[in-house]
Amino acid sequence: MYETTYHRPSSVDEAVALFGKGSDSKYLAGGHTLIPVMKQRLASPSDVIDLGKIKELVGIELSADALTIKAATTYFDILESADAKKAIPAIVHLTSVLGDPQVRYRGTIGGDISHGDPGNDHPAVMLCLGASFVLKGGGGERVVPADGYFLGTYTTAIEPDEIMTEIRIPVPAKDSGSCYAKLKRKTGDFATAATAVLLKLDGDVVLDVSIALTNVGATALKATDAENSLRRRPLTESAIVEAARLAMSICDPVEDLRGSVEYKRAMAGEMTLRALRTAAGRAKR
C-alpha cells in the first residue's frame, strides 16, 4: 500500500509551493488522466494537488486581439461562452464534439493540452490557431507558443512543477474561415484522422493559411509544406488536392483498431480536403 496526501490550494502560488514539498507530486485538474492511472496503479504520487478550487484558473476573457481561456475552464464553460462564440466559433464547435456530457462538465482545456496525447483534438487546433500557453512554476512565469510545445507522445514543454494558467488565442481576421474536419468511429471518440484549417482569402487568392493534423503522428503535426503550396496563390481545386497530398506526406500514423497506416494516411488527406473546402466557403461569406 502507498499513501497519498491530498491538497486543495486556493492559489497558483500555493499549489506550486506544495508541489515542491512532495517527493512525487502530481497536479489534478479535471481528473480524466490522473485518476484512471492511479486506479490502475500506474502512478503512486506522494501528493495530489487539486487545482479545482483556484479561481484565478477559471474564466474566459476577450480583448481586441486575443481570446484568453484560463486553463481550468471546463469544456462546458467554453460551450456557454458568448465571447468564445463571437471571437473563435471553431473553438466552440470543437468543444461540442469532445467526449460526452460527463466529460464536458469536468474536463478542462488546460489539462487536455498539458497531457500531450496525439489523439486529443486540442493540440492540432491550438497549432492551427497560433495559440500560446502561459506556464507558471518555481522558476517563475513563461509563455510558450503551441508550435514547439508538443514534443512527442504524452510529452510537452511543460516542466513537472509548472501549471498551465492560460491559453491565449489570437482572434482570427473577420474575413477568415476555419474548419476542424474529424473522422471518428462514434461521437466522442478519438479521431482516426483530423485536420484543422484557418484560411484567409482575398477573392480567390490565399492571403494566409494554417493547417494542422490530429492523430497521424507522435504528436499534432503542422503541415508547413501544404501551407506554403497554397499561400499567395489562387485556391483552385487542383491546389487543394496538392495541399492534401503534401499533408499526407508528413503523416506517420500507427496501425490500430481504427485502421491501417495506409488508411489513416489517406483519411488525413481526405480530412484536409474537406477542411480546406469548408474553411474557404466560410471565408467567402
C-alpha positions as CSV (number, residue, x, y, z in Angstrom):
1,M,0.0,0.0,0.0
2,Y,1.1,3.6,-0.6
3,E,-0.2,6.8,1.0
4,T,-1.1,9.9,-1.0
5,T,-1.6,13.3,0.6
6,Y,-4.4,15.3,-0.9
7,H,-4.1,19.1,-1.1
8,R,-6.7,21.7,-2.2
9,P,-4.8,25.0,-2.6
10,S,-6.6,28.3,-3.3
11,S,-3.9,30.0,-5.4
12,V,-1.4,29.0,-8.1
13,D,1.5,30.2,-5.9
14,E,0.3,27.9,-3.1
15,A,-0.1,25.0,-5.5
16,V,3.4,25.4,-6.8
17,A,4.8,25.6,-3.3
18,L,3.0,22.4,-2.3
19,F,4.4,20.7,-5.4
20,G,7.9,21.4,-4.3
21,K,7.4,19.9,-0.8
22,G,6.3,16.5,-2.1
23,S,8.7,13.7,-3.1
24,D,6.5,12.8,-6.1
25,S,3.7,15.4,-6.5
26,K,1.1,15.5,-9.2
27,Y,-1.4,18.2,-10.2
28,L,-5.0,17.3,-10.6
29,A,-7.3,19.2,-13.0
30,G,-10.4,17.5,-14.4
31,G,-9.1,14.1,-13.3
32,H,-9.6,12.2,-16.6
33,T,-6.0,11.2,-16.8
34,L,-4.5,11.1,-13.3
35,I,-7.4,9.2,-11.6
36,P,-7.5,6.3,-14.0
37,V,-3.8,5.8,-13.9
38,M,-3.8,5.9,-10.1
39,K,-6.6,3.3,-10.1
40,Q,-4.5,1.0,-12.4
41,R,-1.5,1.5,-10.0
42,L,0.5,3.1,-12.9
43,A,1.0,6.2,-10.7
44,S,1.5,6.4,-7.0
45,P,2.1,10.1,-6.2
46,S,3.1,11.2,-2.8
47,D,0.9,14.3,-3.1
48,V,-2.1,15.1,-5.2
49,I,-2.6,18.9,-5.6
50,D,-6.1,19.6,-6.7
51,L,-6.4,22.8,-8.9
52,G,-10.2,22.7,-9.0
53,K,-10.8,25.5,-6.4
54,I,-8.3,28.0,-7.7
55,K,-10.5,30.8,-9.0
56,E,-7.7,32.5,-11.0
57,L,-7.5,29.4,-13.2
58,V,-11.1,29.7,-14.4
59,G,-12.7,32.1,-16.9
60,I,-12.7,33.5,-20.4
61,E,-11.6,37.0,-21.4
62,L,-11.9,38.7,-24.8
63,S,-9.7,41.6,-25.8
64,A,-9.3,43.3,-29.2
65,D,-6.7,40.8,-30.4
66,A,-6.9,37.7,-28.3
67,L,-9.3,35.3,-26.6
68,T,-7.8,34.2,-23.3
69,I,-9.1,31.0,-21.7
70,K,-7.9,30.2,-18.2
71,A,-6.6,26.7,-18.1
72,A,-9.0,25.1,-15.6
73,T,-12.0,26.3,-17.6
74,T,-14.2,23.3,-18.4
75,Y,-15.4,22.4,-21.9
76,F,-19.0,23.2,-20.8
77,D,-17.9,26.7,-19.8
78,I,-16.4,27.2,-23.3
79,L,-19.6,26.0,-24.9
80,E,-21.6,28.6,-22.9
81,S,-19.2,31.5,-23.5
82,A,-20.6,34.3,-25.7
83,D,-17.1,35.7,-26.1
84,A,-15.8,32.4,-27.4
85,K,-18.7,32.1,-29.8
86,K,-18.1,35.6,-31.0
87,A,-14.4,35.6,-31.4
88,I,-13.5,32.0,-32.4
89,P,-16.5,29.9,-33.3
90,A,-14.2,27.0,-34.2
91,I,-13.2,26.5,-30.6
92,V,-16.9,26.2,-29.6
93,H,-17.6,23.8,-32.4
94,L,-14.6,21.7,-31.4
95,T,-15.7,21.6,-27.8
96,S,-19.2,20.4,-28.8
97,V,-17.8,17.2,-30.2
98,L,-15.4,16.4,-27.4
99,G,-16.3,13.4,-25.4
100,D,-19.8,13.1,-23.8
101,P,-21.6,15.4,-21.4
102,Q,-19.9,14.0,-18.4
103,V,-16.5,14.7,-19.9
104,R,-17.5,18.2,-21.0
105,Y,-18.7,19.1,-17.5
106,R,-15.5,18.0,-15.8
107,G,-12.8,18.1,-18.4
108,T,-10.5,21.2,-18.5
109,I,-8.9,22.7,-21.6
110,G,-5.5,23.1,-19.9
111,G,-5.5,19.5,-18.6
112,D,-6.2,18.2,-22.1
113,I,-3.5,20.3,-23.7
114,S,-0.9,19.5,-21.0
115,H,-1.5,15.8,-21.4
116,G,0.1,15.8,-24.9
117,D,-2.0,12.9,-26.3
118,P,-1.7,13.0,-30.1
119,G,-5.2,11.6,-30.3
120,N,-6.7,14.6,-28.5
121,D,-8.2,17.3,-30.6
122,H,-7.0,20.5,-28.9
123,P,-3.2,20.2,-29.9
124,A,-3.8,20.5,-33.6
125,V,-6.4,23.2,-33.2
126,M,-4.0,25.2,-31.0
127,L,-1.3,24.8,-33.6
128,C,-3.6,25.9,-36.3
129,L,-4.8,29.0,-34.5
130,G,-1.3,30.1,-33.4
131,A,-2.1,29.8,-29.7
132,S,0.4,30.3,-26.9
133,F,0.4,28.9,-23.3
134,V,1.2,30.7,-20.1
135,L,3.1,28.4,-17.7
136,K,4.0,29.1,-14.0
137,G,6.3,27.2,-11.8
138,G,9.0,27.5,-9.2
139,G,11.2,29.3,-11.8
140,G,8.5,32.0,-12.5
141,E,6.2,32.5,-15.4
142,R,6.9,32.0,-19.1
143,V,4.9,31.9,-22.4
144,V,5.4,29.0,-24.8
145,P,4.0,29.0,-28.4
146,A,1.9,26.0,-29.3
147,D,4.2,25.5,-32.3
148,G,7.1,23.9,-30.3
149,Y,5.1,23.0,-27.1
150,F,4.1,19.5,-28.3
151,L,7.3,17.4,-28.3
152,G,6.1,13.8,-28.7
153,T,3.5,11.3,-27.4
154,Y,2.5,12.5,-23.9
155,T,5.5,14.8,-23.9
156,T,5.2,18.6,-23.9
157,A,7.5,21.5,-23.0
158,I,5.8,22.0,-19.6
159,E,8.1,21.3,-16.6
160,P,6.9,18.9,-13.9
161,D,6.3,21.7,-11.3
162,E,4.7,24.1,-13.8
163,I,1.0,24.8,-14.1
164,M,-0.6,26.0,-17.3
165,T,-2.5,29.1,-16.3
166,E,-3.8,30.5,-19.6
167,I,-4.3,29.7,-23.2
168,R,-4.0,32.8,-25.4
169,I,-5.5,32.5,-28.9
170,P,-5.2,35.3,-31.5
171,V,-8.6,36.4,-32.8
172,P,-8.8,35.5,-36.5
173,A,-9.5,38.2,-39.0
174,K,-13.2,38.7,-39.7
175,D,-12.8,37.7,-43.3
176,S,-11.1,34.3,-42.5
177,G,-12.7,30.9,-42.4
178,S,-12.0,27.9,-40.2
179,C,-12.9,24.2,-40.0
180,Y,-12.0,21.1,-38.0
181,A,-12.8,18.0,-40.0
182,K,-12.7,14.9,-38.0
183,L,-13.2,11.2,-38.9
184,K,-14.3,9.2,-35.9
185,R,-16.0,5.9,-35.3
186,K,-18.6,7.3,-32.9
187,T,-19.4,10.5,-31.1
188,G,-16.9,11.4,-28.5
189,D,-14.2,9.0,-29.9
190,F,-10.6,9.9,-30.7
191,A,-10.1,10.8,-34.3
192,T,-9.0,8.2,-36.8
193,A,-7.6,11.3,-38.5
194,A,-8.5,15.0,-38.4
195,T,-7.4,18.3,-39.9
196,A,-7.7,21.9,-38.6
197,V,-7.6,24.7,-41.1
198,L,-7.6,28.5,-40.7
199,L,-7.8,30.3,-44.1
200,K,-7.8,34.0,-45.1
201,L,-8.7,34.9,-48.7
202,D,-8.6,37.9,-50.9
203,G,-11.2,36.9,-53.5
204,D,-9.9,33.5,-54.6
205,V,-6.3,34.2,-53.6
206,V,-5.0,32.7,-50.3
207,L,-3.5,35.5,-48.2
208,D,-2.7,33.2,-45.3
209,V,-3.4,29.6,-44.2
210,S,-2.7,27.4,-41.3
211,I,-3.1,23.6,-41.4
212,A,-2.5,21.1,-38.5
213,L,-3.2,17.3,-38.3
214,T,-4.5,15.1,-35.4
215,N,-3.6,11.5,-34.6
216,V,-1.4,10.8,-37.6
217,G,2.0,11.1,-35.8
218,A,3.6,11.1,-32.4
219,T,2.1,14.5,-31.8
220,A,0.0,17.0,-33.6
221,L,1.6,18.0,-36.9
222,K,1.9,21.4,-38.6
223,A,1.6,20.9,-42.4
224,T,4.0,23.6,-43.4
225,D,4.7,22.4,-46.9
226,A,1.0,22.2,-47.6
227,E,0.5,25.7,-46.3
228,N,3.4,27.1,-48.5
229,S,1.9,25.4,-51.5
230,L,-1.3,27.5,-51.1
231,R,-0.1,30.8,-49.8
232,R,-0.4,33.8,-52.2
233,R,-1.9,31.6,-54.9
234,P,-5.4,31.1,-56.2
235,L,-7.4,28.5,-54.2
236,T,-8.3,26.2,-57.1
237,E,-9.4,22.6,-56.7
238,S,-6.1,21.3,-58.0
239,A,-4.3,23.5,-55.4
240,I,-6.5,22.0,-52.6
241,V,-5.7,18.4,-53.9
242,E,-2.0,19.2,-53.9
243,A,-2.1,20.6,-50.4
244,A,-3.9,17.4,-49.2
245,R,-1.2,15.3,-50.8
246,L,1.6,17.3,-49.1
247,A,-0.3,17.0,-45.8
248,M,-0.4,13.2,-46.2
249,S,3.3,13.1,-46.9
250,I,4.2,14.1,-43.3
251,C,1.9,11.6,-41.7
252,D,3.4,8.7,-39.7
253,P,0.4,7.0,-38.0
254,V,0.4,3.8,-36.0
255,E,-1.8,0.9,-37.1
256,D,-4.5,0.1,-34.5
257,L,-8.2,-0.8,-34.4
258,R,-9.1,2.4,-36.1
259,G,-7.3,1.4,-39.3
260,S,-4.1,0.6,-41.1
261,V,-1.3,3.0,-41.7
262,E,-2.3,3.4,-45.3
263,Y,-6.0,4.0,-44.4
264,K,-5.1,6.7,-41.8
265,R,-2.8,8.5,-44.1
266,A,-5.5,8.5,-46.8
267,M,-8.1,9.8,-44.3
268,A,-5.7,12.6,-43.2
269,G,-5.7,13.7,-46.9
270,E,-9.5,13.4,-47.1
271,M,-10.0,15.5,-43.9
272,T,-7.6,18.1,-45.3
273,L,-9.6,18.3,-48.5
274,R,-12.9,18.7,-46.5
275,A,-11.4,21.2,-44.1
276,L,-9.9,23.4,-46.8
277,R,-13.1,23.4,-48.8
278,T,-15.3,24.2,-45.8
279,A,-13.0,26.9,-44.5
280,A,-12.9,28.5,-48.0
281,G,-16.7,28.6,-48.1
282,R,-16.8,30.2,-44.7
283,A,-14.2,32.8,-45.6
284,K,-16.2,33.9,-48.6
285,R,-19.4,34.6,-46.6
